[in-house]
Amino acid sequence: MFRGMRSNRPLAIACGSVILLLMTVHLFYLRPSTGIMSSSSSSGFSWWNPPSTTIEDESPLASASNADDFDEKYLTFVPHSGLFNQRIAIINAAILAYALNRTLLLPEINLGTATFWRPTWEIVDKLDRCPGWVEDHKGVVTTDCYDYRDYVPAPVEFVFDLWPIQDAGVRTLQRHDMRRDYFQKFWGISLDDPNMAYQLLDDKRYSYQIHDMPEENLNMFQFNERIDLKTLEDRKEPFLVFGSLFGSNRLALNRPELKQLRERWKKELIVNHPLVLQQAAKVIERLGGTNHFASVHLRQGDGFFKKWATKTIAQVKDTLETEMQNVTQDRDAEEIVERIKSIKNRQHRLQECITVQDHHHPQLRLIYVATDAKEPRRRFSELYDEFACLFSLHDFPDVARNTVSAQPLGPRLLPLVDAEVAAHGDFFVPTPKSTFSGYIKQRHLLLSIDRTENSSSSSSSSSSSFAS
């Protein structure tokens, strides 16, 4: 990931710095892809413990004094918002790193409550102060650090599989300290030095949009300023520092290669945490397996998404009715619906629902609901009254318990288990304008493509065997 840095210091000091650097990189990159190094772990390694944000004062890179000390150039950005909004920003940053041939310096992701967008300098200030303040004043609520009351930092690879990005040739380096003095302590530079860093700070939520081609009069959507990729290519500073990179339209791409990479990474930058996949697999198996149930995401969230919940419920009904309109239904299906609704034990009801799927009645359709609602059966009672075979993660208490008990970050992984299960349905109904729904939809598409390709391969193999 690193290339050697030139130094005018005596040979002995230079050699010592290089050896220390190689040891640091070696220890960092030999960890499992989903692991987290922890200074508090007795074994020296724990994939559950959050990363240490402590950086030693004597950094191996602290000797940089001018831009010529850097053989490699870097690109980074300031994170904000919820997890899947952060994922969009990571993809945008990776596209830019690929196009500009820069190493992607990844900020930590936040697994906790979404933080607000703010002008860049305000986010930098709050990342510097608020996590420590909240830790030192547990139980105290302050307006200044309110949205960092549940800030849970982790390396990107703790959750997401970066292999698709790295496979395309993008070099990545994980940042483990989001404090303001990080660049001075670790890299030995000041971001205020114009020879070292070029900063694109935003004072509006949609300050700038980046264009890869020089065409004029393209749709800028809600963005205020246009930045051409060529302008960024010409920058010689070792560090290119963006403010926000969130936004599906942040990059206006016309180059086929970049457009293809973005579409690929939207599908392939998946949640890859082993516990998430393990616990989701248990639920999927109990639902009859991949492609044997429908799925829906109902976000309760704030007022905006509460408004959409009613529309989403109506869409679920319409989708199921459309799916079933050309299917011959059993005359006794109505009686079966009432019988299943009378089964109070949720696990017994699930077992019975699986056995009646060949009746092809909309109200008997097996449906999995991914939701942030704490009491989904009460919150979405209309949907539960309509469909006898509707289930959520709340109906699999052992899975929820096993996930949450994997402290300290287990509770943060429950929504990811929810998303993985929903992605394995034979079709998926999203909540409009939700990036969480957007991720499930992309994951569902990738799984559908994989199933189609596997089916085609099996058919070809069978045909070849028969012919021979």
TAFENDA-V442718 format. One record per residue. N is the residue number from 0. RES is the residue in one small letter. D_FIRST is the distance of its C-alpha to the first C-alpha in whole Angstrom. Layout:
n=N res=RES d_first=D_FIRST
n=N res=RES d_first=D_FIRST
This chain:
n=0 res=m d_first=0
n=1 res=f d_first=4
n=2 res=r d_first=7
n=3 res=g d_first=10
n=4 res=m d_first=12
n=5 res=r d_first=16
n=6 res=s d_first=19
n=7 res=n d_first=22
n=8 res=r d_first=23
n=9 res=p d_first=25
n=10 res=l d_first=23
n=11 res=a d_first=23
n=12 res=i d_first=22
n=13 res=a d_first=19
n=14 res=c d_first=18
n=15 res=g d_first=19
n=16 res=s d_first=16
n=17 res=v d_first=14
n=18 res=i d_first=15
n=19 res=l d_first=15
n=20 res=l d_first=11
n=21 res=l d_first=10
n=22 res=m d_first=13
n=23 res=t d_first=12
n=24 res=v d_first=8
n=25 res=h d_first=10
n=26 res=l d_first=13
n=27 res=f d_first=11
n=28 res=y d_first=9
n=29 res=l d_first=12
n=30 res=r d_first=15
n=31 res=p d_first=16
n=32 res=s d_first=15
n=33 res=t d_first=18
n=34 res=g d_first=18
n=35 res=i d_first=19
n=36 res=m d_first=18
n=37 res=s d_first=22
n=38 res=s d_first=23
n=39 res=s d_first=27
n=40 res=s d_first=26
n=41 res=s d_first=28
n=42 res=s d_first=26
n=43 res=g d_first=23
n=44 res=f d_first=22
n=45 res=s d_first=23
n=46 res=w d_first=22
n=47 res=w d_first=25
n=48 res=n d_first=25
n=49 res=p d_first=23
n=50 res=p d_first=20
n=51 res=s d_first=21
n=52 res=t d_first=21
n=53 res=t d_first=21
n=54 res=i d_first=19
n=55 res=e d_first=20
n=56 res=d d_first=22
n=57 res=e d_first=21
n=58 res=s d_first=17
n=59 res=p d_first=15
n=60 res=l d_first=14
n=61 res=a d_first=18
n=62 res=s d_first=19
n=63 res=a d_first=18
n=64 res=s d_first=21
n=65 res=n d_first=21
n=66 res=a d_first=18
n=67 res=d d_first=18
n=68 res=d d_first=16
n=69 res=f d_first=13
n=70 res=d d_first=12
n=71 res=e d_first=9
n=72 res=k d_first=11
n=73 res=y d_first=11
n=74 res=l d_first=13
n=75 res=t d_first=15
n=76 res=f d_first=19
n=77 res=v d_first=21
n=78 res=p d_first=22
n=79 res=h d_first=26
n=80 res=s d_first=28
n=81 res=g d_first=28
n=82 res=l d_first=26
n=83 res=f d_first=26
n=84 res=n d_first=26
n=85 res=q d_first=23
n=86 res=r d_first=22
n=87 res=i d_first=23
n=88 res=a d_first=21
n=89 res=i d_first=18
n=90 res=i d_first=19
n=91 res=n d_first=20
n=92 res=a d_first=17
n=93 res=a d_first=15
n=94 res=i d_first=18
n=95 res=l d_first=17
n=96 res=a d_first=13
n=97 res=y d_first=14
n=98 res=a d_first=17
n=99 res=l d_first=16
n=100 res=n d_first=13
n=101 res=r d_first=11
n=102 res=t d_first=8
n=103 res=l d_first=10
n=104 res=l d_first=11
n=105 res=l d_first=13
n=106 res=p d_first=16
n=107 res=e d_first=18
n=108 res=i d_first=20
n=109 res=n d_first=24
n=110 res=l d_first=26
n=111 res=g d_first=29
n=112 res=t d_first=32
n=113 res=a d_first=31
n=114 res=t d_first=30
n=115 res=f d_first=32
n=116 res=w d_first=31
n=117 res=r d_first=32
n=118 res=p d_first=31
n=119 res=t d_first=28
n=120 res=w d_first=29
n=121 res=e d_first=31
n=122 res=i d_first=28
n=123 res=v d_first=26
n=124 res=d d_first=29
n=125 res=k d_first=30
n=126 res=l d_first=26
n=127 res=d d_first=27
n=128 res=r d_first=30
n=129 res=c d_first=31
n=130 res=p d_first=29
n=131 res=g d_first=30
n=132 res=w d_first=34
n=133 res=v d_first=34
n=134 res=e d_first=33
n=135 res=d d_first=36
n=136 res=h d_first=38
n=137 res=k d_first=38
n=138 res=g d_first=41
n=139 res=v d_first=42
n=140 res=v d_first=41
n=141 res=t d_first=40
n=142 res=t d_first=40
n=143 res=d d_first=38
n=144 res=c d_first=35
n=145 res=y d_first=37
n=146 res=d d_first=34
n=147 res=y d_first=32
n=148 res=r d_first=34
n=149 res=d d_first=32
n=150 res=y d_first=29
n=151 res=v d_first=26
n=152 res=p d_first=23
n=153 res=a d_first=20
n=154 res=p d_first=16
n=155 res=v d_first=16
n=156 res=e d_first=16
n=157 res=f d_first=19
n=158 res=v d_first=21
n=159 res=f d_first=19
n=160 res=d d_first=17
n=161 res=l d_first=14
n=162 res=w d_first=14
n=163 res=p d_first=16
n=164 res=i d_first=14
n=165 res=q d_first=11
n=166 res=d d_first=13
n=167 res=a d_first=14
n=168 res=g d_first=11
n=169 res=v d_first=10
n=170 res=r d_first=6
n=171 res=t d_first=7
n=172 res=l d_first=7
n=173 res=q d_first=11
n=174 res=r d_first=13
n=175 res=h d_first=16
n=176 res=d d_first=19
n=177 res=m d_first=20
n=178 res=r d_first=23
n=179 res=r d_first=24
n=180 res=d d_first=23
n=181 res=y d_first=19
n=182 res=f d_first=18
n=183 res=q d_first=20
n=184 res=k d_first=20
n=185 res=f d_first=16
n=186 res=w d_first=15
n=187 res=g d_first=19
n=188 res=i d_first=20
n=189 res=s d_first=22
n=190 res=l d_first=22
n=191 res=d d_first=25
n=192 res=d d_first=24
n=193 res=p d_first=25
n=194 res=n d_first=23
n=195 res=m d_first=20
n=196 res=a d_first=20
n=197 res=y d_first=22
n=198 res=q d_first=23
n=199 res=l d_first=25
n=200 res=l d_first=27
n=201 res=d d_first=29
n=202 res=d d_first=33
n=203 res=k d_first=34
n=204 res=r d_first=32
n=205 res=y d_first=32
n=206 res=s d_first=31
n=207 res=y d_first=29
n=208 res=q d_first=29
n=209 res=i d_first=26
n=210 res=h d_first=28
n=211 res=d d_first=26
n=212 res=m d_first=29
n=213 res=p d_first=32
n=214 res=e d_first=35
n=215 res=e d_first=37
n=216 res=n d_first=39
n=217 res=l d_first=36
n=218 res=n d_first=37
n=219 res=m d_first=35
n=220 res=f d_first=36
n=221 res=q d_first=36
n=222 res=f d_first=34
n=223 res=n d_first=35
n=224 res=e d_first=33
n=225 res=r d_first=31
n=226 res=i d_first=28
n=227 res=d d_first=27
n=228 res=l d_first=24
n=229 res=k d_first=25
n=230 res=t d_first=25
n=231 res=l d_first=22
n=232 res=e d_first=20
n=233 res=d d_first=23
n=234 res=r d_first=21
n=235 res=k d_first=20
n=236 res=e d_first=19
n=237 res=p d_first=15
n=238 res=f d_first=15
n=239 res=l d_first=17
n=240 res=v d_first=19
n=241 res=f d_first=21
n=242 res=g d_first=24
n=243 res=s d_first=25
n=244 res=l d_first=23
n=245 res=f d_first=25
n=246 res=g d_first=28
n=247 res=s d_first=28
n=248 res=n d_first=29
n=249 res=r d_first=27
n=250 res=l d_first=26
n=251 res=a d_first=28
n=252 res=l d_first=27
n=253 res=n d_first=29
n=254 res=r d_first=27
n=255 res=p d_first=27
n=256 res=e d_first=23
n=257 res=l d_first=22
n=258 res=k d_first=25
n=259 res=q d_first=25
n=260 res=l d_first=21
n=261 res=r d_first=22
n=262 res=e d_first=25
n=263 res=r d_first=23
n=264 res=w d_first=21
n=265 res=k d_first=24
n=266 res=k d_first=25
n=267 res=e d_first=22
n=268 res=l d_first=20
n=269 res=i d_first=22
n=270 res=v d_first=23
n=271 res=n d_first=22
n=272 res=h d_first=23
n=273 res=p d_first=25
n=274 res=l d_first=28
n=275 res=v d_first=28
n=276 res=l d_first=29
n=277 res=q d_first=31
n=278 res=q d_first=33
n=279 res=a d_first=33
n=280 res=a d_first=34
n=281 res=k d_first=37
n=282 res=v d_first=39
n=283 res=i d_first=38
n=284 res=e d_first=40
n=285 res=r d_first=43
n=286 res=l d_first=43
n=287 res=g d_first=44
n=288 res=g d_first=40
n=289 res=t d_first=38
n=290 res=n d_first=40
n=291 res=h d_first=43
n=292 res=f d_first=43
n=293 res=a d_first=43
n=294 res=s d_first=41
n=295 res=v d_first=41
n=296 res=h d_first=39
n=297 res=l d_first=41
n=298 res=r d_first=40
n=299 res=q d_first=42
n=300 res=g d_first=40
n=301 res=d d_first=42
n=302 res=g d_first=45
n=303 res=f d_first=43
n=304 res=f d_first=42
n=305 res=k d_first=45
n=306 res=k d_first=47
n=307 res=w d_first=45
n=308 res=a d_first=45
n=309 res=t d_first=49
n=310 res=k d_first=48
n=311 res=t d_first=45
n=312 res=i d_first=48
n=313 res=a d_first=50
n=314 res=q d_first=48
n=315 res=v d_first=47
n=316 res=k d_first=51
n=317 res=d d_first=51
n=318 res=t d_first=48
n=319 res=l d_first=50
n=320 res=e d_first=53
n=321 res=t d_first=52
n=322 res=e d_first=50
n=323 res=m d_first=53
n=324 res=q d_first=56
n=325 res=n d_first=56
n=326 res=v d_first=56
n=327 res=t d_first=60
n=328 res=q d_first=60
n=329 res=d d_first=62
n=330 res=r d_first=65
n=331 res=d d_first=65
n=332 res=a d_first=61
n=333 res=e d_first=63
n=334 res=e d_first=64
n=335 res=i d_first=61
n=336 res=v d_first=59
n=337 res=e d_first=62
n=338 res=r d_first=62
n=339 res=i d_first=58
n=340 res=k d_first=58
n=341 res=s d_first=60
n=342 res=i d_first=58
n=343 res=k d_first=57
n=344 res=n d_first=54
n=345 res=r d_first=51
n=346 res=q d_first=50
n=347 res=h d_first=53
n=348 res=r d_first=53
n=349 res=l d_first=50
n=350 res=q d_first=51
n=351 res=e d_first=54
n=352 res=c d_first=52
n=353 res=i d_first=50
n=354 res=t d_first=53
n=355 res=v d_first=55
n=356 res=q d_first=52
n=357 res=d d_first=54
n=358 res=h d_first=57
n=359 res=h d_first=55
n=360 res=h d_first=56
n=361 res=p d_first=54
n=362 res=q d_first=55
n=363 res=l d_first=54
n=364 res=r d_first=50
n=365 res=l d_first=47
n=366 res=i d_first=45
n=367 res=y d_first=42
n=368 res=v d_first=42
n=369 res=a d_first=38
n=370 res=t d_first=39
n=371 res=d d_first=39
n=372 res=a d_first=42
n=373 res=k d_first=44
n=374 res=e d_first=47
n=375 res=p d_first=46
n=376 res=r d_first=50
n=377 res=r d_first=51
n=378 res=r d_first=49
n=379 res=f d_first=49
n=380 res=s d_first=53
n=381 res=e d_first=54
n=382 res=l d_first=51
n=383 res=y d_first=52
n=384 res=d d_first=56
n=385 res=e d_first=55
n=386 res=f d_first=53
n=387 res=a d_first=54
n=388 res=c d_first=51
n=389 res=l d_first=48
n=390 res=f d_first=45
n=391 res=s d_first=43
n=392 res=l d_first=40
n=393 res=h d_first=43
n=394 res=d d_first=45
n=395 res=f d_first=43
n=396 res=p d_first=43
n=397 res=d d_first=41
n=398 res=v d_first=38
n=399 res=a d_first=38
n=400 res=r d_first=39
n=401 res=n d_first=36
n=402 res=t d_first=34
n=403 res=v d_first=35
n=404 res=s d_first=36
n=405 res=a d_first=32
n=406 res=q d_first=32
n=407 res=p d_first=30
n=408 res=l d_first=28
n=409 res=g d_first=31
n=410 res=p d_first=33
n=411 res=r d_first=30
n=412 res=l d_first=29
n=413 res=l d_first=33
n=414 res=p d_first=32
n=415 res=l d_first=29
n=416 res=v d_first=32
n=417 res=d d_first=34
n=418 res=a d_first=32
n=419 res=e d_first=31
n=420 res=v d_first=35
n=421 res=a d_first=36
n=422 res=a d_first=33
n=423 res=h d_first=35
n=424 res=g d_first=39
n=425 res=d d_first=40
n=426 res=f d_first=40
n=427 res=f d_first=39
n=428 res=v d_first=41
n=429 res=p d_first=38
n=430 res=t d_first=39
n=431 res=p d_first=39
n=432 res=k d_first=37
n=433 res=s d_first=35
n=434 res=t d_first=31
n=435 res=f d_first=31
n=436 res=s d_first=34
n=437 res=g d_first=31
n=438 res=y d_first=29
n=439 res=i d_first=31
n=440 res=k d_first=33
n=441 res=q d_first=29
n=442 res=r d_first=29
n=443 res=h d_first=32
n=444 res=l d_first=32
n=445 res=l d_first=29
n=446 res=l d_first=31
n=447 res=s d_first=34
n=448 res=i d_first=32
n=449 res=d d_first=31
n=450 res=r d_first=35
n=451 res=t d_first=36
n=452 res=e d_first=34
n=453 res=n d_first=35
n=454 res=s d_first=38
n=455 res=s d_first=38
n=456 res=s d_first=37
n=457 res=s d_first=39
n=458 res=s d_first=42
n=459 res=s d_first=41
n=460 res=s d_first=41
n=461 res=s d_first=44
n=462 res=s d_first=46
n=463 res=s d_first=45
n=464 res=s d_first=46
n=465 res=f d_first=50
n=466 res=a d_first=50
n=467 res=s d_first=49
